[in-house]
């Protein structure tokens, strides 16, 4: 049987390990020092640390500075989030985030969807003029914690090229579903509609590793692998991420392209929001501008169908049957969505979150800049 703890410690042997609460407190303090109100900073830090807890290193503390603090510094992200409710009906609502912290308006939007679903069975809220909202799975599990089904998606700055194109048009556009079960953890399918998201390439770049062939397409239709060059080329429009399925049609890349388009439409058309190239964060002269992203949130209460317990019982039975199916030669375990994240959580709760040397420097620089008193062992 594979020793996942041993594998974890070996994979991150060059990292420092930091407890959840220390990282979360640090992120909250940095956000507050950047002008984010305390209550909002707590929401943002909670979303970010949840990513690190689940082993999603691309969307946790590693994004604190480049995605949030740097954008606040540039004036393209408002630290104070003003939320306007543009329209509200029994089971629906349209919110405007006014280019504030995406986590804050999204937290409110999913709370509204959950409350409405408990009253009407199913509800959907949408958001416009928002910003990056962290891991989509956070909002889906807001619903599963209430024994509801949670669905969310968001558009993003152009990164994915349509099948047979080399131009980055669509965002990585996750379509995320959370389902409550009788297991220790919910089913959570949280992934981009591209082969890989930009954040994962950022992780490869920090580690000076090449990405696998087929993830990114260049201007001549070739597959690119240099992570640092790719991040630069993506920003300049000289490269694009391949949709799920990969470059061209041989791997069914049109499926990822189609799902990314669905998310783009639901993140813009229902709320009269921005889309595609309007989300590239640059004006005509190349100056940085705001990213007016859109999101959607759906909550479904199984109590309005055949009951929550019936739903969870059958969901768990399906998932258990999948995990107990015949294993491929050499494999000792079959996972369902959300299970690996649960395993990561259990290990990281004991040993701490891994912080690579490149990120250690960022933490120390932020601590010095804002005069924070946290003591670090690195």
C-alpha positions in Angstrom: 0.0 0.0 0.0 1.4 3.4 -1.0 2.7 5.5 1.9 1.1 8.9 1.2 2.7 10.6 4.2 6.2 9.5 3.1 5.4 10.6 -0.5 4.3 14.0 0.9 7.4 14.6 3.0 9.6 13.5 0.1 7.9 15.8 -2.4 8.2 18.8 -0.2 11.6 18.0 1.4 13.0 21.3 0.4 10.1 23.3 1.9 9.4 24.7 5.3 6.2 23.5 7.0 3.9 26.1 8.5 0.7 25.4 10.5 -2.6 26.5 9.0 -3.4 29.0 11.7 -0.1 30.9 11.3 -0.4 31.2 7.6 -4.1 32.3 7.8 -3.3 34.9 10.5 -0.4 36.2 8.4 -2.6 36.5 5.3 -5.3 38.3 7.2 -2.8 40.8 8.7 -1.3 41.5 5.3 -4.7 42.1 3.7 -5.7 44.4 6.6 -2.5 46.3 6.2 -3.4 46.8 2.5 -6.7 48.4 3.4 -9.0 45.4 3.4 -11.5 45.6 6.3 -11.1 43.0 9.1 -14.3 41.1 8.4 -13.5 40.9 4.7 -9.8 40.0 5.3 -11.1 37.1 7.4 -13.2 35.8 4.4 -10.3 36.2 1.9 -7.8 34.5 4.2 -10.3 31.7 4.9 -10.6 31.0 1.2 -6.9 31.1 0.6 -6.0 28.9 3.5 -8.7 26.4 2.4 -6.7 26.0 -0.9 -3.5 25.3 1.0 -5.3 22.9 3.3 -6.6 20.9 0.3 -3.2 20.7 -1.3 -4.1 23.2 -4.1 -0.8 25.1 -3.9 -1.6 27.1 -7.0 -4.4 29.1 -5.3 -3.4 29.6 -1.7 -0.8 31.8 0.0 1.2 31.7 -3.2 -1.3 34.1 -4.8 -1.5 36.5 -1.9 1.0 38.9 -3.3 0.8 38.6 -7.1 -2.9 38.4 -7.5 -4.2 40.5 -4.5 -1.7 42.7 -2.9 0.0 43.8 -6.2 -3.3 44.5 -7.7 -4.4 46.6 -4.7 -1.1 48.5 -5.1 -1.7 49.1 -8.8 -5.2 50.5 -8.0 -6.9 47.8 -10.1 -8.5 46.0 -7.2 -10.5 47.8 -4.6 -9.6 46.7 -1.0 -13.0 47.8 0.2 -15.8 45.7 -1.4 -19.0 47.6 -2.0 -21.8 45.1 -2.9 -24.9 46.3 -4.8 -27.9 44.0 -5.3 -29.0 44.9 -8.8 -32.0 42.7 -8.9 -33.5 40.1 -6.6 -36.4 37.6 -7.0 -37.5 34.7 -4.9 -34.9 32.2 -6.2 -32.5 34.5 -8.0 -30.3 37.6 -7.5 -27.9 39.7 -9.5 -25.0 41.3 -7.5 -22.4 43.8 -8.4 -19.0 43.6 -6.7 -17.7 47.0 -7.9 -14.3 45.5 -8.5 -13.7 44.7 -4.8 -12.4 41.5 -3.3 -14.0 38.6 -5.3 -14.1 36.3 -2.3 -16.3 38.7 -0.3 -19.0 39.3 -2.9 -18.9 35.6 -3.8 -19.3 34.5 -0.2 -22.4 36.7 0.1 -23.8 35.4 -3.3 -23.5 31.8 -2.3 -25.0 32.5 1.1 -27.9 34.0 -0.7 -28.2 31.0 -3.0 -28.2 28.6 0.0 -30.8 30.5 1.9 -33.1 30.8 -1.2 -32.6 27.1 -2.0 -33.7 26.1 1.5 -36.9 28.0 0.9 -37.6 27.2 -2.8 -35.6 24.0 -3.5 -33.2 25.5 -6.1 -31.7 29.0 -6.4 -29.1 30.8 -8.5 -27.2 34.0 -7.9 -24.9 35.8 -10.3 -22.2 38.4 -9.8 -20.7 41.0 -12.2 -17.8 43.5 -11.8 -16.0 41.1 -9.4 -12.4 39.9 -9.2 -10.5 36.7 -8.7 -12.4 34.7 -6.1 -9.9 32.0 -5.2 -10.7 28.3 -5.5 -14.2 27.6 -6.8 -14.5 24.6 -4.6 -14.7 26.8 -1.5 -18.1 28.1 -2.5 -19.4 24.6 -3.6 -18.5 23.3 -0.2 -20.3 26.2 1.5 -23.4 24.4 0.1 -22.3 20.8 1.0 -21.8 21.8 4.6 -25.5 22.6 4.7 -26.3 19.2 3.0 -27.1 21.0 -0.3 -25.6 20.6 -3.8 -23.4 23.5 -4.7 -22.4 24.6 -8.3 -20.3 27.5 -9.3 -18.3 28.9 -12.1 -16.3 32.0 -13.1 -14.8 33.5 -16.2 -11.2 34.8 -16.1 -8.7 36.7 -18.1 -8.2 35.2 -21.5 -6.0 32.1 -21.5 -7.6 29.3 -23.5 -7.5 29.1 -27.2 -10.6 27.7 -29.0 -10.0 24.4 -30.8 -8.1 25.2 -34.1 -7.1 28.7 -32.8 -3.9 29.9 -31.3 -5.4 33.0 -29.7 -6.2 33.1 -25.9 -9.9 34.0 -25.8 -11.5 32.2 -22.9 -10.5 32.1 -19.3 -9.6 28.9 -17.5 -13.3 29.0 -16.5 -13.9 26.2 -13.8 -17.2 24.5 -13.7 -17.3 23.2 -10.1 -19.8 20.9 -8.4 -20.0 20.0 -4.7 -22.2 17.1 -3.6 -22.9 16.1 0.1 -22.3 12.5 1.0 -22.3 10.2 4.1 -18.5 10.0 3.8 -16.0 12.1 5.8 -15.7 14.4 2.8 -18.0 15.7 0.1 -17.7 15.0 -3.6 -16.1 18.1 -5.0 -15.1 18.4 -8.7 -13.1 21.6 -8.9 -11.0 22.0 -12.0 -10.4 24.3 -14.9 -11.7 23.7 -18.3 -8.2 23.9 -19.7 -5.7 21.1 -19.4 -3.9 23.1 -16.8 -4.6 26.5 -15.2 -2.3 29.4 -15.1 -1.8 29.0 -11.3 -0.3 25.5 -11.8 2.1 26.9 -14.4 3.1 29.5 -11.8 4.0 26.6 -9.4 6.2 25.0 -12.1 7.8 28.4 -12.8 8.6 28.9 -9.0 10.3 25.5 -9.1 12.0 26.1 -12.4 10.4 23.0 -13.9 9.2 22.5 -17.5 5.5 21.8 -18.0 4.4 18.7 -19.9 3.9 18.9 -23.6 0.4 19.6 -24.8 -0.6 22.0 -22.1 0.2 25.3 -24.0 0.1 26.2 -27.6 2.4 28.8 -29.2 1.9 31.3 -32.1 3.0 28.7 -34.6 0.7 26.0 -33.2 3.6 24.3 -31.4 3.5 22.9 -27.8 5.4 25.1 -25.3 7.0 23.8 -22.2 9.2 26.5 -20.6 7.0 27.7 -17.6 8.7 31.1 -17.1 8.5 32.0 -20.8 4.9 30.7 -21.0 3.8 33.1 -18.2 5.3 36.0 -20.1 3.9 34.8 -23.4 0.4 34.3 -22.0 0.4 37.9 -20.7 1.5 39.2 -24.1 -0.9 37.1 -26.0 1.8 35.0 -27.7 0.7 31.7 -26.1 -2.6 30.1 -25.0 -3.6 27.3 -22.8 -5.1 24.2 -24.4 -8.7 23.3 -23.5 -9.4 20.0 -21.7 -8.6 17.3 -24.2 -5.5 19.1 -25.5 -4.5 20.8 -28.7 -6.7 20.0 -31.7 -9.4 17.4 -31.9 -7.5 14.1 -31.5 -7.8 14.3 -27.7 -11.3 15.8 -27.9 -10.2 19.3 -27.0 -13.5 20.6 -28.4 -15.1 19.3 -25.2 -13.1 21.5 -22.9 -13.6 24.4 -25.4 -17.3 23.8 -25.2 -17.5 23.7 -21.4 -15.3 26.8 -21.1 -17.7 28.6 -23.4 -20.7 27.5 -21.2 -19.0 29.0 -18.1 -18.2 32.2 -20.0 -21.8 32.7 -21.0 -23.2 32.0 -17.6 -20.6 34.3 -16.0 -21.5 37.2 -18.3 -24.8 37.0 -20.1 -27.2 36.5 -17.1 -25.7 39.5 -15.2 -24.9 41.8 -18.2 -21.2 41.5 -17.4 -17.9 41.6 -19.2 -16.4 38.7 -21.2 -13.5 37.4 -23.3 -11.0 40.1 -24.2 -12.7 42.7 -22.0 -11.1 40.7 -19.1 -7.5 40.9 -20.2 -6.5 43.5 -17.7 -4.9 45.9 -20.2 -6.0 49.0 -22.0 -5.2 50.0 -25.6 -1.8 51.3 -24.5 -0.9 48.2 -22.4 -1.6 49.8 -19.1 -3.0 47.6 -16.2 -6.7 48.0 -15.7 -9.3 46.2 -13.6 -10.6 42.7 -14.3 -14.4 42.9 -14.1 -15.0 39.2 -13.7 -18.4 37.4 -13.4 -19.4 34.4 -11.4 -22.5 32.2 -10.9 -23.6 30.2 -7.9 -26.3 27.5 -7.8 -27.6 25.7 -4.7 -30.0 22.8 -4.8 -31.7 21.3 -1.7 -32.3 17.5 -2.0 -35.0 17.9 0.7 -37.3 19.2 -2.1 -36.8 15.9 -4.1 -36.6 12.6 -2.2 -34.9 13.9 0.9 -31.4 14.8 1.9 -30.6 11.5 3.6 -31.8 9.5 0.6 -29.7 11.7 -1.7 -26.5 11.3 0.5 -27.0 7.6 0.8 -27.2 7.0 -2.9 -24.4 9.4 -3.7 -22.2 7.6 -1.2 -23.1 4.2 -2.7 -22.2 5.4 -6.2 -18.9 6.8 -5.0 -18.0 3.7 -3.0 -18.8 1.4 -5.9 -16.5 3.6 -8.1 -13.7 3.4 -5.5 -14.1 -0.4 -5.2 -14.0 -1.1 -8.9 -11.2 -3.3 -10.4 -7.9 -1.5 -10.2 -5.5 -1.2 -13.1 -2.2 -3.2 -12.7 0.2 -1.5 -10.4 -2.5 0.8 -8.8 -3.5 0.3 -5.2 -6.3 2.9 -4.9 -9.1 4.5 -6.9 -10.1 8.1 -5.9 -13.3 10.1 -6.3 -13.3 13.9 -6.7 -12.4 15.6 -3.4 -10.8 12.5 -1.8 -7.2 13.5 -2.6 -7.9 16.9 -1.2 -9.2 15.3 2.0 -6.1 13.2 2.3 -3.9 16.3 1.8 -5.9 18.0 4.5 -5.3 15.2 7.0 -1.5 15.2 6.3 -1.1 19.0 6.3 -3.1 19.4 9.5 -0.4 17.3 11.2 2.8 18.4 9.4 1.8 21.9 8.1 1.6 23.5 4.7 4.8 23.4 2.6 6.4 26.8 1.8 9.1 26.7 -0.9 12.1 29.0 -0.7 10.8 31.4 -3.3 7.6 31.9 -1.3 9.5 32.1 1.9 11.2 35.3 0.6 7.8 36.7 -0.4 6.5 36.1 3.1 9.6 37.7 4.7 9.4 40.7 2.3 5.7 41.3 3.1 6.4 41.0 6.8 9.1 43.6 6.6 7.0 45.9 4.4 4.0 45.9 6.7 5.9 45.8 10.0 4.4 42.5 11.0 5.8 40.7 14.1 5.4 37.1 13.0 8.5 35.0 13.7 9.5 32.6 10.9 11.9 29.7 11.1 13.2 30.3 7.6 
